[in-house]
Amino acid sequence: MGRLLGRYRPAPRGAEDIVNLCLECRTREDALDLSGEHALTAERGLLEFAAVAEMRRRLAEAGGFLREAGPATGDSAFQIVLHDYLMPGQLLEEERHAVISTPGGRGALWMALAMLRELHPETTLWLPAPGRRLQAELVAATGLNQRYYPYSDGSTLRTEDMLATLAAMAPGDVLLLQACGQDPTGIDLPPELWAALAGLCIATGAVPLVDISHAGLCTGPQSDLDGAHGLAIAVPEAFLAFSCSSSFTLHGERTGMLLVRAETMGEAVRASDMMEDFAATGFGPAARPGQLIVTDLLGTRDQREDWEAALRQLRMGLGETRAALAAALETATGEARWQALATGLGLFSQLPLTGARRLHLWAEHGIGIAPDGRINLSGLNAAAIARIAEGVAASLAAPEEALEGIGDRLLDALSPAPDPAEDGEPPETGAEAADGDAPDPAEEDPAASANRSA
């Protein structure tokens, strides 16, 4: 065992990772991967908005990416422009705020959780069930307490159960919400529920942490955040974690922002100092290219309008895909339970396929979905929709005996064939395999010998 690295033991990959393993190993040429988090094209490549690509090109040609490094808290122009576009008003201009640029939305969530751990190690994070897997993983990594509240049954919001459960929140607890395009269900909170949750936070002393990852992919860049904006204004304290990955297709630039609304100006100053300290000892200043692209894009009228048009086209395409897939599933299954898929918003929806039935969908139809049944709806054409409907119907109807041992069978298919050399017997080659005798060098073709020598 090595002094340090030999001690590392990676966590064992469970049955839910089998589909991911198969996708990584490219075990099927006809694989249809619906498990990803980013918007895709019809060719199954990452979607990039033309306006964003053009702004990246303009900045590169003008040497814009070579601007001197800014402060550790990030580019203030980026922070102001992004906030003012998504949340018009005076929130960022008030003295009760603190803001920092982060490496993507993940970095913003990590920063918020690191601050919470420092401020109140005994705090409890209340997460939606079902909810975004990344959120649960980050909370678990911080060691903070976590509890779950009922969010959806897959077809509708569990409003009464949600509010009844969250009434048990204590002062200093944190309520984790998603602003729009809820992952994994695609079922968003209506305005009246946002208002109820704001009142609940005020009554219990809980603090909301809002994950803003898909602004613009549901109803529009600004309207998608109406609920989160109203909540942040109503409560004394709030954390808003922004990601630009999906909204601006900035997948490689890792561009995000954390906005903290404090109760007093003094607390806002302390929050800013804390964020700067965490950035200095953690990931350092966020990379500037993505911040510059967003700043110049939103500040350049023609490119902003092109981006808004592309975002609108993506929204419309997702809506059409939802309607077509819901209709195809209703026809294929003979069941009328796909309304949540048809009326949902954003990139994701959730199929009632988990565990062995999810593995069956992969094994028999080559369709990969997330462990919780989440699917990414972007880039699906008519043929893909028909294939998904057929596969889902078959996997839902599969008898129990067809599901027995399916995980083991998939793992066996991934395991390499045993190496005879490991059993102490040298592998047979050439004439040994043919008639059991080694070839006589004297009988070798002179031409072959000459070619080797050359």
VOZAGU-950433 format. One line per 3 residues: number of its first residue (from 1); their letters; for each residue x, y, z of C-alpha. Coordinates in steps of 0.02 Angstrom, whole numbers, plus 50000, padded with zeros to 5 digits. Layout:
// residues N
NUM> a> X,Y,Z | ...
END
This chain:
// residues 454
1> mgr> 50000,50000,50000 | 50064,50173,49956 | 50098,50301,50091
4> llg> 49947,50407,50041 | 49865,50364,49877 | 49862,50179,49916
7> ryr> 49743,50217,50057 | 49609,50286,49940 | 49460,50173,49916
10> pap> 49331,50242,49795 | 49150,50219,49843 | 49079,50062,49763
13> rga> 48969,50094,49614 | 48795,50026,49644 | 48666,49953,49529
16> edi> 48604,50127,49484 | 48773,50161,49401 | 48764,50014,49281
19> vnl> 48681,50115,49143 | 48812,50252,49163 | 48949,50120,49152
22> cle> 48873,50051,48993 | 48863,50224,48918 | 49043,50262,48966
25> crt> 49102,50098,48890 | 48998,50127,48732 | 48926,49952,48738
28> red> 48790,49997,48612 | 48811,50092,48449 | 48625,50134,48449
31> ald> 48626,50205,48627 | 48504,50347,48660 | 48565,50440,48813
34> lsg> 48429,50542,48899 | 48519,50556,49065 | 48622,50714,49034
37> eha> 48601,50886,49111 | 48635,51001,48963 | 48532,51051,48812
40> lta> 48574,50948,48658 | 48555,50965,48470 | 48463,50841,48359
43> erg> 48635,50765,48323 | 48654,50735,48512 | 48794,50861,48530
46> lle> 48799,51003,48657 | 48691,51149,48604 | 48779,51316,48583
49> faa> 48683,51474,48545 | 48752,51563,48392 | 48747,51732,48480
52> vae> 48855,51665,48620 | 48979,51590,48496 | 48985,51755,48403
55> mrr> 49017,51853,48562 | 49156,51732,48610 | 49234,51758,48438
58> rla> 49223,51948,48449 | 49303,51952,48620 | 49443,51836,48566
61> eag> 49482,51938,48411 | 49483,52101,48508 | 49590,52030,48648
64> gfl> 49445,52049,48767 | 49491,51893,48863 | 49660,51971,48903
67> rea> 49588,52105,49017 | 49678,52115,49182 | 49613,52004,49322
70> gpa> 49477,52079,49428 | 49444,52065,49615 | 49424,51898,49703
73> tgd> 49237,51926,49712 | 49223,51931,49522 | 49175,52053,49385
76> saf> 49053,52180,49456 | 48991,52227,49282 | 48941,52045,49252
79> qiv> 48852,52036,49419 | 48754,52196,49391 | 48707,52157,49210
82> lhd> 48652,51978,49247 | 48550,52028,49398 | 48469,52179,49316
85> ylm> 48420,52078,49164 | 48349,51928,49258 | 48279,52020,49409
88> pgq> 48237,52199,49359 | 48227,52311,49513 | 48335,52378,49651
91> lle> 48380,52217,49742 | 48564,52218,49695 | 48581,52406,49724
94> eer> 48521,52392,49904 | 48652,52394,50041 | 48585,52230,50110
97> hav> 48665,52120,49977 | 48830,52032,49949 | 48879,51950,49785
100> ist> 49020,51846,49714 | 49056,51763,49546 | 49082,51575,49556
103> pgg> 49138,51428,49447 | 48965,51385,49383 | 48805,51354,49479
106> rga> 48889,51211,49571 | 49017,51334,49639 | 48878,51451,49694
109> lwm> 48789,51312,49788 | 48954,51255,49865 | 48991,51432,49923
112> ala> 48818,51449,50002 | 48835,51282,50093 | 49011,51324,50153
115> mlr> 48946,51487,50226 | 48801,51397,50311 | 48918,51270,50387
118> elh> 49027,51409,50455 | 48882,51513,50521 | 48772,51375,50592
121> pet> 48847,51199,50589 | 48689,51126,50668 | 48576,51194,50533
124> tlw> 48461,51076,50438 | 48442,51085,50249 | 48267,51044,50189
127> lpa> 48275,50967,50015 | 48132,50926,49896 | 48085,50745,49863
130> pgr> 48107,50714,49722 | 48242,50843,49693 | 48404,50881,49604
133> rlq> 48534,50748,49639 | 48678,50873,49640 | 48600,50968,49784
136> ael> 48589,50814,49894 | 48768,50764,49852 | 48837,50936,49896
139> vaa> 48740,50944,50059 | 48802,50770,50106 | 48981,50821,50065
142> tgl> 48971,50969,50186 | 48911,50857,50328 | 48761,50969,50362
145> nqr> 48600,50893,50425 | 48470,50859,50292 | 48285,50821,50289
148> yyp> 48166,50800,50144 | 47997,50876,50111 | 47868,50804,49989
151> ysd> 47870,50899,49825 | 47782,50796,49692 | 47705,50625,49665
154> gst> 47761,50627,49484 | 47599,50697,49417 | 47561,50848,49527
157> lrt> 47630,50950,49670 | 47598,50886,49846 | 47555,51059,49908
160> edm> 47467,51018,50072 | 47596,50887,50123 | 47737,51007,50077
163> lat> 47673,51150,50183 | 47628,51036,50329 | 47802,50959,50330
166> laa> 47893,51125,50314 | 47796,51197,50461 | 47922,51100,50567
169> map> 48069,51207,50507 | 48165,51289,50648 | 48250,51460,50655
172> gdv> 48411,51452,50555 | 48356,51302,50451 | 48376,51320,50263
175> lll> 48241,51285,50133 | 48315,51230,49967 | 48209,51274,49814
178> qac> 48228,51274,49626 | 48174,51432,49537 | 48112,51350,49377
181> gqd> 48126,51193,49271 | 48123,51083,49427 | 48246,50940,49415
184> ptg> 48189,50801,49395 | 48002,50828,49374 | 47984,50986,49268
187> idl> 47839,51035,49383 | 47865,51212,49447 | 47795,51307,49596
190> ppe> 47646,51421,49555 | 47646,51602,49617 | 47529,51567,49763
193> lwa> 47644,51431,49829 | 47796,51544,49817 | 47700,51669,49923
196> ala> 47652,51534,50048 | 47833,51476,50063 | 47890,51655,50091
199> glc> 47764,51671,50233 | 47821,51505,50305 | 48004,51560,50304
202> iat> 47958,51721,50395 | 47851,51628,50523 | 47979,51491,50561
205> gav> 48139,51591,50544 | 48202,51480,50402 | 48312,51549,50263
208> plv> 48281,51506,50079 | 48421,51448,49963 | 48360,51458,49783
211> dis> 48447,51362,49643 | 48430,51462,49481 | 48496,51346,49346
214> hag> 48377,51358,49198 | 48317,51537,49184 | 48240,51565,49014
217> lct> 48206,51382,48973 | 48029,51379,49044 | 47925,51536,49011
220> gpq> 48058,51671,48986 | 48218,51735,49068 | 48130,51858,49183
223> sdl> 47961,51776,49210 | 48048,51614,49260 | 48116,51705,49412
226> dga> 47960,51798,49467 | 47934,51680,49613 | 48114,51680,49671
229> hgl> 48123,51870,49652 | 47967,51897,49757 | 48030,51776,49889
232> aia> 48200,51863,49902 | 48116,52032,49927 | 47993,51967,50057
235> vpe> 48110,51874,50176 | 48244,51950,50289 | 48382,51836,50223
238> afl> 48403,51735,50064 | 48535,51647,49959 | 48516,51647,49768
241> afs> 48633,51533,49669 | 48641,51574,49483 | 48708,51464,49343
244> css> 48739,51523,49164 | 48773,51349,49092 | 48599,51315,49022
247> sft> 48534,51492,49000 | 48685,51546,48896 | 48752,51374,48843
250> lhg> 48915,51415,48933 | 48959,51235,48971 | 49148,51251,48973
253> ert> 49165,51425,49047 | 49090,51375,49216 | 49003,51541,49249
256> gml> 48894,51570,49402 | 48853,51693,49540 | 48796,51689,49721
259> lvr> 48688,51832,49784 | 48658,51843,49972 | 48524,51956,50043
262> aet> 48562,52000,50224 | 48450,52076,50357 | 48563,52226,50390
265> mge> 48700,52320,50299 | 48829,52262,50427 | 48783,52080,50400
268> avr> 48797,52104,50212 | 48975,52169,50234 | 49020,52019,50340
271> asd> 48942,51902,50211 | 49047,51983,50075 | 49205,51962,50178
274> mme> 49162,51780,50212 | 49134,51743,50027 | 49298,51825,49980
277> dfa> 49390,51723,50111 | 49311,51560,50053 | 49353,51599,49872
280> atg> 49534,51640,49917 | 49558,51476,50011 | 49449,51372,49896
283> fgp> 49428,51389,49709 | 49504,51563,49694 | 49430,51700,49583
286> aar> 49306,51632,49456 | 49370,51626,49276 | 49328,51785,49180
289> pgq> 49288,51726,49002 | 49110,51674,49039 | 49078,51832,49140
292> liv> 49141,51940,48997 | 49034,51846,48869 | 48875,51870,48971
295> tdl> 48915,52053,49007 | 48948,52098,48826 | 48807,51990,48760
298> lgt> 48675,52071,48869 | 48750,52242,48832 | 48750,52220,48642
301> rdq> 48575,52241,48574 | 48589,52137,48415 | 48672,51991,48501
304> red> 48554,51998,48650 | 48404,51991,48532 | 48480,51844,48438
307> wea> 48510,51755,48604 | 48332,51789,48661 | 48266,51720,48496
310> alr> 48371,51562,48513 | 48312,51540,48692 | 48132,51562,48636
313> qlr> 48157,51433,48499 | 48228,51309,48626 | 48078,51337,48741
316> mgl> 47955,51310,48599 | 48047,51154,48543 | 48042,51082,48719
319> get> 47856,51116,48729 | 47825,51029,48563 | 47930,50880,48617
322> raa> 47834,50866,48779 | 47667,50863,48689 | 47726,50738,48558
325> laa> 47806,50619,48683 | 47655,50625,48800 | 47540,50583,48654
328> ale> 47654,50442,48595 | 47664,50369,48771 | 47476,50375,48792
331> tat> 47456,50280,48628 | 47592,50153,48667 | 47540,50118,48847
334> gea> 47353,50143,48833 | 47364,50251,48989 | 47317,50434,49010
337> rwq> 47442,50475,49147 | 47563,50584,49050 | 47487,50755,49083
340> ala> 47633,50812,49193 | 47751,50774,49050 | 47643,50871,48926
343> tgl> 47621,51025,49035 | 47790,51028,49124 | 47925,51158,49096
346> glf> 48110,51157,49058 | 48232,51023,49005 | 48174,50881,49116
349> sql> 48031,50764,49153 | 48020,50605,49254 | 47968,50434,49192
352> plt> 47897,50302,49311 | 48046,50189,49278 | 48173,50157,49413
355> gar> 48272,50008,49476 | 48257,49851,49371 | 48133,49927,49248
358> rlh> 48255,50066,49211 | 48389,49934,49179 | 48266,49841,49066
361> lwa> 48241,49999,48963 | 48429,50003,48935 | 48458,49817,48910
364> ehg> 48316,49790,48787 | 48301,49960,48701 | 48468,50049,48725
367> igi> 48386,50199,48810 | 48481,50271,48958 | 48391,50376,49089
370> apd> 48443,50442,49259 | 48423,50331,49414 | 48270,50429,49472
373> gri> 48185,50412,49301 | 48232,50587,49244 | 48246,50617,49057
376> nls> 48321,50762,48959 | 48196,50814,48825 | 48310,50918,48714
379> gln> 48363,50867,48538 | 48231,50731,48515 | 48163,50703,48340
382> aaa> 48009,50605,48288 | 48104,50441,48272 | 48179,50460,48446
385> iar> 48009,50500,48520 | 47932,50345,48441 | 48077,50238,48503
388> iae> 48060,50305,48681 | 47872,50275,48685 | 47894,50097,48623
391> gva> 48033,50060,48748 | 47945,50138,48897 | 47785,50042,48861
394> asl> 47879,49878,48847 | 47979,49907,49007 | 47826,49956,49106
397> aap> 47738,49797,49048 | 47888,49680,49069 | 47848,49531,49183
400> eea> 47942,49514,49346 | 48037,49360,49287 | 48112,49463,49145
403> leg> 48182,49584,49274 | 48263,49456,49388 | 48452,49467,49387
406> igd> 48454,49600,49251 | 48584,49703,49341 | 48701,49553,49357
409> rll> 48680,49513,49173 | 48727,49690,49125 | 48880,49685,49238
412> dal> 48933,49517,49167 | 48924,49590,48993 | 49042,49729,49048
415> spa> 49168,49611,49129 | 49319,49568,49020 | 49347,49388,48964
418> pdp> 49469,49292,49077 | 49650,49298,49023 | 49723,49122,49004
421> aed> 49895,49190,49052 | 49828,49231,49224 | 49794,49044,49251
424> gep> 49977,49000,49221 | 49956,48939,49042 | 50033,49043,48901
427> pet> 49908,49089,48765 | 49917,48985,48607 | 49965,49077,48448
430> gae> 50006,49038,48268 | 50031,48853,48226 | 50016,48806,48410
433> aad> 49832,48844,48401 | 49815,48751,48236 | 49906,48585,48267
436> gda> 49991,48602,48436 | 50169,48619,48369 | 50278,48774,48366
439> pdp> 50333,48827,48191 | 50509,48774,48141 | 50615,48930,48107
442> aee> 50706,48834,47972 | 50545,48810,47876 | 50497,48994,47885
445> dpa> 50467,49085,47721 | 50631,49176,47677 | 50533,49324,47609
448> asa> 50445,49349,47776 | 50612,49339,47867 | 50689,49468,47748
451> nrs> 50541,49587,47773 | 50563,49580,47962 | 50749,49613,47948
454> a> 50717,49763,47838
END
